[in-house]
Amino acid sequence: MGGIAVCPGSFDPITYGHLDIIKRAAKVFEQVYVVVLNNSSKNPLFSVEERIQLIEEVTKDLKNVKVDSFQGLLMDYAKSVKANAVIRGLRAVSDFEYEMQITSMNRVLNDEVETFFIMTNNQYSFLSSSIVKEVAKYNGDISELVPDIVEKALKNKFQ
């Protein structure tokens, strides 16, 4: 397919579900920008810089993936990197309505950027950063939900 895609998210922290979407997007697009957006409606555990470091570490083997951050409108960022696509992961039908609203607004802002939805692997359909943080906070086993480096970072945050 080619082209440049932007894969936005808060990634607080990155999970195997996120990685599944990023790896699959990297197989389809020439370049994938994983962009950490500061979501004003969320209270992040990790700083933007910490999230970038974790994502860079777990995607270092994906040569066509770059990690960045951005504040503002996603369509402005997409334009700045000449992206022609946005990648959004879907876990369940419940995600679709919210994602459809965002996609519709993005299309108003820039109708030259297409949005592609990638269904996450079934084994990650329940997984969210919020769930991971909650389990980690109470010392639960998250080893099958996040890469080792992320597990260690979470343990450090909650000690």
MDAnalysis code that builds the backbone (N, CA, C; Angstrom):
import MDAnalysis as mda
import numpy as np

u = mda.Universe.empty(477, n_residues=159, atom_resindex=np.repeat(np.arange(159), 3), trajectory=True)
u.add_TopologyAttr("name", ["N", "CA", "C"] * 159)
u.add_TopologyAttr("resid", np.arange(1, 160))
u.add_TopologyAttr("resname", ["MET", "GLY", "GLY", "ILE", "ALA", "VAL", "CYS", "PRO", "GLY", "SER", "PHE", "ASP", "PRO", "ILE", "THR", "TYR", "GLY", "HIS", "LEU", "ASP", "ILE", "ILE", "LYS", "ARG", "ALA", "ALA", "LYS", "VAL", "PHE", "GLU", "GLN", "VAL", "TYR", "VAL", "VAL", "VAL", "LEU", "ASN", "ASN", "SER", "SER", "LYS", "ASN", "PRO", "LEU", "PHE", "SER", "VAL", "GLU", "GLU", "ARG", "ILE", "GLN", "LEU", "ILE", "GLU", "GLU", "VAL", "THR", "LYS", "ASP", "LEU", "LYS", "ASN", "VAL", "LYS", "VAL", "ASP", "SER", "PHE", "GLN", "GLY", "LEU", "LEU", "MET", "ASP", "TYR", "ALA", "LYS", "SER", "VAL", "LYS", "ALA", "ASN", "ALA", "VAL", "ILE", "ARG", "GLY", "LEU", "ARG", "ALA", "VAL", "SER", "ASP", "PHE", "GLU", "TYR", "GLU", "MET", "GLN", "ILE", "THR", "SER", "MET", "ASN", "ARG", "VAL", "LEU", "ASN", "ASP", "GLU", "VAL", "GLU", "THR", "PHE", "PHE", "ILE", "MET", "THR", "ASN", "ASN", "GLN", "TYR", "SER", "PHE", "LEU", "SER", "SER", "SER", "ILE", "VAL", "LYS", "GLU", "VAL", "ALA", "LYS", "TYR", "ASN", "GLY", "ASP", "ILE", "SER", "GLU", "LEU", "VAL", "PRO", "ASP", "ILE", "VAL", "GLU", "LYS", "ALA", "LEU", "LYS", "ASN", "LYS", "PHE", "GLN"])
u.atoms.positions = np.array([
    [0.818, -1.189, 0.000],
    [0.000, 0.000, 0.000],
    [0.859, 1.249, 0.000],
    [1.852, 1.299, 0.860],
    [2.735, 2.451, 0.898],
    [2.131, 3.615, 1.648],
    [2.772, 4.752, 1.533],
    [2.286, 5.952, 2.186],
    [2.764, 6.080, 3.608],
    [2.315, 7.172, 4.212],
    [2.715, 7.505, 5.570],
    [1.467, 7.488, 6.455],
    [1.568, 6.791, 7.570],
    [0.444, 6.697, 8.496],
    [0.837, 7.254, 9.856],
    [-0.159, 7.785, 10.538],
    [-0.005, 8.268, 11.902],
    [-0.851, 7.376, 12.794],
    [-0.242, 6.873, 13.850],
    [-0.940, 6.026, 14.817],
    [-0.934, 6.773, 16.153],
    [-1.998, 7.534, 16.422],
    [-2.018, 8.372, 17.621],
    [-2.570, 7.646, 18.843],
    [-2.192, 8.126, 19.995],
    [-2.755, 7.585, 21.219],
    [-2.091, 8.199, 22.425],
    [-2.642, 7.899, 23.595],
    [-2.002, 8.382, 24.814],
    [-0.925, 7.401, 25.277],
    [-1.103, 6.111, 24.986],
    [-0.087, 5.087, 25.276],
    [0.432, 5.204, 26.712],
    [-0.477, 5.235, 27.665],
    [-0.104, 5.453, 29.065],
    [-0.466, 4.261, 29.942],
    [0.297, 3.168, 29.840],
    [1.470, 2.905, 29.003],
    [1.090, 2.108, 27.759],
    [2.092, 1.891, 26.908],
    [1.906, 1.045, 25.736],
    [1.695, -0.396, 26.197],
    [0.768, -1.091, 25.532],
    [0.440, -2.477, 25.875],
    [0.704, -3.367, 24.661],
    [0.569, -4.666, 24.859],
    [0.684, -5.582, 23.728],
    [-0.434, -5.344, 22.705],
    [-1.564, -4.847, 23.150],
    [-2.636, -4.501, 22.209],
    [-2.214, -3.369, 21.275],
    [-1.595, -2.336, 21.847],
    [-1.068, -1.244, 21.020],
    [-0.005, -1.770, 20.051],
    [0.903, -2.575, 20.588],
    [1.992, -3.114, 19.752],
    [1.451, -3.945, 18.596],
    [0.400, -4.696, 18.840],
    [-0.236, -5.488, 17.792],
    [-0.673, -4.583, 16.633],
    [-1.324, -3.485, 16.956],
    [-1.804, -2.549, 15.936],
    [-0.618, -1.898, 15.214],
    [0.385, -1.464, 15.957],
    [1.549, -0.792, 15.367],
    [2.296, -1.732, 14.422],
    [2.530, -2.961, 14.849],
    [3.258, -3.923, 14.004],
    [2.497, -4.226, 12.728],
    [1.198, -4.359, 12.820],
    [0.406, -4.661, 11.634],
    [0.356, -3.465, 10.689],
    [0.290, -2.258, 11.243],
    [0.324, -1.048, 10.406],
    [1.677, -0.933, 9.709],
    [2.752, -1.299, 10.414],
    [4.100, -1.201, 9.842],
    [4.302, -2.153, 8.666],
    [3.486, -3.209, 8.594],
    [3.559, -4.132, 7.453],
    [2.892, -3.543, 6.213],
    [2.007, -2.593, 6.408],
    [1.198, -2.061, 5.314],
    [1.715, -0.713, 4.803],
    [2.220, 0.119, 5.705],
    [2.638, 1.469, 5.332],
    [4.151, 1.584, 5.287],
    [4.636, 2.461, 4.408],
    [6.084, 2.691, 4.292],
    [6.652, 3.277, 5.579],
    [5.899, 4.209, 6.172],
    [6.335, 4.882, 7.392],
    [5.142, 4.995, 8.335],
    [5.376, 4.680, 9.601],
    [4.336, 4.819, 10.622],
    [4.885, 5.699, 11.740],
    [4.184, 6.784, 11.997],
    [4.508, 7.655, 13.116],
    [3.599, 7.288, 14.277],
    [4.190, 6.799, 15.351],
    [3.442, 6.548, 16.579],
    [3.529, 7.853, 17.366],
    [2.379, 8.479, 17.539],
    [2.367, 9.829, 18.092],
    [1.668, 9.843, 19.450],
    [2.424, 10.244, 20.449],
    [1.887, 10.379, 21.798],
    [1.197, 11.735, 21.880],
    [-0.116, 11.675, 22.040],
    [-0.895, 12.904, 22.176],
    [-1.230, 13.104, 23.644],
    [-1.159, 14.319, 24.079],
    [-1.529, 14.633, 25.450],
    [-3.025, 14.857, 25.487],
    [-3.757, 13.888, 25.988],
    [-5.210, 13.962, 26.060],
    [-5.605, 14.732, 27.317],
    [-6.195, 15.911, 27.122],
    [-6.532, 16.776, 28.253],
    [-7.595, 16.169, 29.166],
    [-8.323, 15.160, 28.680],
    [-9.359, 14.540, 29.503],
    [-8.818, 13.382, 30.346],
    [-7.540, 13.086, 30.199],
    [-6.940, 11.997, 30.961],
    [-5.865, 12.543, 31.898],
    [-5.643, 11.833, 32.995],
    [-4.605, 12.183, 33.949],
    [-3.509, 11.123, 33.832],
    [-2.468, 11.378, 33.035],
    [-1.480, 10.329, 32.749],
    [-0.599, 9.970, 33.946],
    [-0.218, 8.704, 33.982],
    [0.718, 8.214, 34.988],
    [2.153, 8.542, 34.559],
    [2.432, 8.358, 33.263],
    [3.765, 8.599, 32.719],
    [3.802, 9.938, 31.990],
    [4.935, 10.609, 32.062],
    [5.106, 11.848, 31.292],
    [5.171, 11.503, 29.811],
    [4.987, 12.486, 28.968],
    [5.096, 12.276, 27.520],
    [6.477, 11.716, 27.186],
    [7.500, 12.261, 27.809],
    [8.875, 11.815, 27.545],
    [9.066, 10.352, 27.937],
    [8.516, 9.959, 29.081],
    [8.620, 8.562, 29.524],
    [7.895, 7.640, 28.551],
    [6.713, 8.045, 28.091],
    [5.951, 7.225, 27.152],
    [6.707, 7.082, 25.837],
    [7.304, 8.156, 25.370],
    [8.093, 8.099, 24.128],
    [9.245, 7.110, 24.290],
    [9.961, 7.194, 25.403],
    [11.093, 6.281, 25.642],
    [10.644, 4.823, 25.644],
    [9.528, 4.537, 26.304],
    [9.031, 3.166, 26.351],
    [8.631, 2.679, 24.955],
    [7.957, 3.510, 24.208],
    [7.528, 3.121, 22.854],
    [8.730, 2.922, 21.952],
    [9.703, 3.834, 22.035],
    [10.915, 3.675, 21.221],
    [11.617, 2.360, 21.523],
    [11.687, 2.010, 22.774],
    [12.363, 0.771, 23.167],
    [11.638, -0.453, 22.613],
    [10.311, -0.491, 22.728],
    [9.585, -1.693, 22.316],
    [9.328, -1.760, 20.807],
    [9.612, -0.668, 20.086],
    [9.447, -0.683, 18.620],
    [10.790, -0.556, 17.901],
    [11.887, -0.666, 18.624],
    [13.206, -0.422, 18.021],
    [13.528, -1.355, 16.849],
    [12.910, -2.525, 16.793],
    [13.153, -3.452, 15.691],
    [12.291, -3.160, 14.461],
    [11.371, -2.244, 14.582],
    [10.507, -1.867, 13.453],
    [11.119, -0.639, 12.783],
    [11.875, -0.871, 11.733],
    [12.677, 0.185, 11.111],
    [11.858, 1.309, 10.491],
    [10.603, 1.042, 10.142],
    [9.781, 2.080, 9.525],
    [8.816, 2.736, 10.518],
    [9.115, 2.595, 11.812],
    [8.296, 3.220, 12.854],
    [9.116, 4.306, 13.536],
    [8.523, 5.494, 13.602],
    [9.130, 6.612, 14.325],
    [8.171, 7.012, 15.435],
    [8.731, 7.462, 16.548],
    [7.914, 7.863, 17.690],
    [8.063, 9.361, 17.890],
    [6.942, 10.014, 18.140],
    [6.925, 11.465, 18.259],
    [5.824, 11.852, 19.236],
    [5.727, 13.131, 19.525],
    [4.619, 13.633, 20.345],
    [4.074, 14.886, 19.683],
    [2.872, 15.239, 20.088],
    [2.236, 16.403, 19.488],
    [1.122, 16.899, 20.391],
    [0.992, 18.210, 20.460],
    [-0.149, 18.826, 21.135],
    [-0.920, 19.583, 20.081],
    [-2.204, 19.453, 20.107],
    [-3.027, 20.151, 19.132],
    [-3.869, 19.163, 18.350],
    [-4.234, 19.566, 17.151],
    [-5.101, 18.741, 16.316],
    [-4.304, 17.689, 15.560],
    [-4.801, 16.471, 15.573],
    [-4.147, 15.369, 14.869],
    [-3.982, 15.675, 13.388],
    [-4.960, 16.316, 12.780],
    [-4.874, 16.604, 11.346],
    [-3.761, 17.599, 11.034],
    [-3.450, 18.494, 11.967],
    [-2.309, 19.394, 11.785],
    [-1.007, 18.598, 11.818],
    [-0.921, 17.641, 12.744],
    [0.274, 16.801, 12.798],
    [0.397, 15.972, 11.526],
    [-0.697, 15.364, 11.090],
    [-0.679, 14.539, 9.878],
    [-0.169, 15.356, 8.685],
    [-0.632, 16.566, 8.575],
    [-0.184, 17.438, 7.482],
    [1.316, 17.731, 7.591],
    [1.801, 17.942, 8.813],
    [3.212, 18.295, 9.009],
    [4.162, 17.173, 8.604],
    [3.708, 15.908, 8.665],
    [4.563, 14.782, 8.274],
    [4.138, 14.187, 6.925],
    [3.204, 14.895, 6.261],
    [2.712, 14.479, 4.938],
    [2.054, 13.091, 4.975],
    [1.361, 12.814, 6.062],
    [0.675, 11.527, 6.200],
    [-0.599, 11.516, 5.365],
    [-0.886, 10.362, 4.802],
    [-2.136, 10.200, 4.050],
    [-3.102, 9.265, 4.767],
    [-2.708, 8.819, 5.983],
    [-3.563, 7.883, 6.698],
    [-3.396, 8.032, 8.210],
    [-4.479, 7.707, 8.912],
    [-4.477, 7.605, 10.362],
    [-4.887, 6.176, 10.688],
    [-4.180, 5.572, 11.619],
    [-4.485, 4.209, 12.063],
    [-5.160, 4.292, 13.420],
    [-6.291, 3.629, 13.538],
    [-6.996, 3.560, 14.810],
    [-7.264, 2.098, 15.128],
    [-6.965, 1.697, 16.340],
    [-7.230, 0.328, 16.770],
    [-8.615, 0.214, 17.363],
    [-9.260, -0.887, 17.065],
    [-10.574, -1.170, 17.642],
    [-10.500, -2.465, 18.435],
    [-10.991, -2.427, 19.661],
    [-11.025, -3.633, 20.484],
    [-12.373, -4.317, 20.384],
    [-13.418, -3.508, 20.380],
    [-14.773, -4.055, 20.411],
    [-15.717, -3.086, 19.724],
    [-16.931, -3.521, 19.507],
    [-17.946, -2.682, 18.880],
    [-18.124, -1.388, 19.669],
    [-17.961, -1.464, 20.980],
    [-18.138, -0.279, 21.827],
    [-17.159, 0.837, 21.479],
    [-15.990, 0.509, 20.937],
    [-15.019, 1.526, 20.515],
    [-15.470, 2.251, 19.247],
    [-16.279, 1.593, 18.446],
    [-16.564, 2.098, 17.104],
    [-17.284, 3.443, 17.106],
    [-18.278, 3.619, 17.942],
    [-19.044, 4.871, 17.929],
    [-18.144, 6.066, 18.232],
    [-17.321, 5.942, 19.260],
    [-16.382, 7.011, 19.621],
    [-15.404, 7.281, 18.476],
    [-14.844, 6.227, 17.922],
    [-13.879, 6.378, 16.826],
    [-14.530, 6.983, 15.589],
    [-15.773, 6.649, 15.341],
    [-16.491, 7.204, 14.198],
    [-16.668, 8.716, 14.341],
    [-16.947, 9.184, 15.551],
    [-17.073, 10.623, 15.788],
    [-15.758, 11.337, 15.506],
    [-14.671, 10.783, 16.004],
    [-13.356, 11.383, 15.778],
    [-13.029, 11.398, 14.289],
    [-13.265, 10.281, 13.623],
    [-12.980, 10.168, 12.192],
    [-13.790, 11.175, 11.392],
    [-15.044, 11.331, 11.741],
    [-15.898, 12.294, 11.028],
    [-15.378, 13.716, 11.205],
    [-14.963, 14.067, 12.413],
    [-14.413, 15.405, 12.649],
    [-13.096, 15.586, 11.900],
    [-12.252, 14.565, 11.919],
    [-10.976, 14.655, 11.201],
    [-11.195, 14.845, 9.704],
    [-12.218, 14.206, 9.175],
    [-12.521, 14.339, 7.751],
    [-12.951, 15.772, 7.420],
    [-13.654, 16.423, 8.334],
    [-14.028, 17.827, 8.146],
    [-12.767, 18.689, 8.118],
    [-11.830, 18.374, 8.999],
    [-10.595, 19.160, 9.095],
    [-9.656, 18.921, 7.920],
    [-9.618, 17.677, 7.425],
    [-8.725, 17.350, 6.297],
    [-9.241, 16.094, 5.613],
    [-9.935, 16.291, 4.497],
    [-10.542, 15.143, 3.813],
    [-9.565, 14.377, 2.926],
    [-8.294, 14.761, 2.968],
    [-7.285, 14.030, 2.188],
    [-6.596, 12.943, 3.009],
    [-6.880, 12.891, 4.289],
    [-6.295, 11.876, 5.156],
    [-7.375, 10.840, 5.459],
    [-7.101, 9.586, 5.095],
    [-8.045, 8.489, 5.333],
    [-7.765, 7.849, 6.687],
    [-8.810, 7.372, 7.321],
    [-8.658, 6.642, 8.582],
    [-8.857, 5.161, 8.326],
    [-7.935, 4.365, 8.841],
    [-8.009, 2.914, 8.728],
    [-8.161, 2.329, 10.124],
    [-9.179, 1.503, 10.282],
    [-9.416, 0.823, 11.546],
    [-8.812, -0.570, 11.475],
    [-8.046, -0.913, 12.494],
    [-7.474, -2.250, 12.590],
    [-8.035, -2.894, 13.848],
    [-8.688, -4.023, 13.660],
    [-9.203, -4.771, 14.804],
    [-8.028, -5.428, 15.520],
    [-7.988, -5.260, 16.809],
    [-6.910, -5.872, 17.569],
    [-7.077, -7.390, 17.582],
    [-5.991, -8.066, 17.801],
    [-6.003, -9.507, 17.959],
    [-6.969, -9.854, 19.099],
    [-7.739, -10.917, 18.944],
    [-8.738, -11.292, 19.949],
    [-8.173, -11.393, 21.359],
    [-6.946, -11.847, 21.494],
    [-6.382, -12.019, 22.834],
    [-6.197, -10.691, 23.564],
    [-6.258, -9.562, 22.823],
    [-6.099, -8.251, 23.444],
    [-7.390, -7.434, 23.447],
    [-8.500, -8.044, 23.104],
    [-9.745, -7.288, 22.945],
    [-10.239, -6.659, 24.249],
    [-9.821, -7.163, 25.386],
    [-10.227, -6.629, 26.689],
    [-9.239, -5.616, 27.234],
    [-8.089, -5.514, 26.596],
    [-6.933, -4.822, 27.161],
    [-6.990, -3.314, 26.956],
    [-6.733, -2.589, 28.029],
    [-6.594, -1.133, 27.956],
    [-5.486, -0.715, 28.911],
    [-4.923, 0.445, 28.661],
    [-3.897, 0.966, 29.565],
    [-4.454, 1.155, 30.964],
    [-5.705, 1.566, 31.062],
    [-6.335, 1.778, 32.378],
    [-6.392, 0.488, 33.180],
    [-6.770, -0.606, 32.521],
    [-6.834, -1.902, 33.203],
    [-5.440, -2.326, 33.653],
    [-4.462, -2.155, 32.778],
    [-3.084, -2.522, 33.110],
    [-2.608, -1.738, 34.329],
    [-2.860, -0.448, 34.354],
    [-2.431, 0.379, 35.491],
    [-3.119, -0.053, 36.780],
    [-4.392, -0.373, 36.703],
    [-5.138, -0.798, 37.893],
    [-4.572, -2.106, 38.452],
    [-4.305, -3.068, 37.582],
    [-3.754, -4.350, 38.029],
    [-2.344, -4.152, 38.588],
    [-1.535, -3.345, 37.906],
    [-0.163, -3.097, 38.358],
    [-0.151, -2.386, 39.713],
    [-1.084, -1.471, 39.908],
    [-1.167, -0.714, 41.166],
    [-1.307, -1.647, 42.368],
    [-2.019, -2.757, 42.163],
    [-2.233, -3.708, 43.250],
    [-1.354, -4.949, 43.135],
    [-0.232, -4.785, 42.425],
    [0.797, -5.821, 42.331],
    [0.341, -7.075, 41.602],
    [-0.634, -6.952, 40.709],
    [-1.087, -8.098, 39.941],
    [-0.119, -8.417, 38.812],
    [-0.243, -9.594, 38.260],
    [0.630, -10.050, 37.185],
    [0.195, -9.435, 35.851],
    [1.050, -8.593, 35.281],
    [0.758, -7.958, 33.993],
    [1.746, -8.403, 32.912],
    [2.494, -9.459, 33.194],
    [3.561, -9.900, 32.293],
    [3.065, -10.298, 30.905],
    [1.810, -10.714, 30.799],
    [1.282, -11.088, 29.483],
    [0.535, -9.940, 28.809],
    [0.535, -8.782, 29.452],
    [-0.204, -7.638, 28.931],
    [0.689, -6.541, 28.369],
    [1.920, -6.476, 28.879],
    [2.862, -5.422, 28.472],
    [4.275, -6.002, 28.343],
    [5.119, -5.367, 27.516],
    [6.520, -5.802, 27.435],
    [7.230, -5.629, 28.786],
    [8.308, -6.366, 28.974],
    [9.054, -6.355, 30.242],
    [9.422, -4.947, 30.706],
    [9.926, -4.141, 29.786],
    [10.372, -2.785, 30.160],
    [9.209, -1.947, 30.690],
    [8.032, -2.165, 30.150],
    [6.841, -1.434, 30.603],
    [6.413, -1.952, 31.977],
    [6.481, -3.259, 32.155],
    [6.153, -3.849, 33.460],
    [7.070, -3.262, 34.546],
    [8.353, -3.178, 34.251],
    [9.305, -2.636, 35.213],
    [9.011, -1.162, 35.514],
    [8.690, -0.404, 34.461],
    [8.378, 1.015, 34.646],
    [7.131, 1.193, 35.512],
    [6.154, 0.348, 35.311],
    [4.932, 0.414, 36.124],
    [5.227, 0.063, 37.581],
    [6.011, -0.968, 37.790],
    [6.360, -1.348, 39.164],
    [7.092, -0.205, 39.865],
    [7.984, 0.470, 39.138],
    [8.713, 1.614, 39.716],
    [7.761, 2.744, 40.083],
    [6.755, 2.977, 39.259],
    [5.790, 4.050, 39.528],
    [4.977, 3.771, 40.782],
    [4.649, 2.504, 41.002],
    [3.750, 2.168, 42.096],
    [4.468, 1.745, 43.373],
    [5.802, 1.781, 43.391],
    [6.534, 1.441, 44.617],
    [6.668, 2.634, 45.514],
])
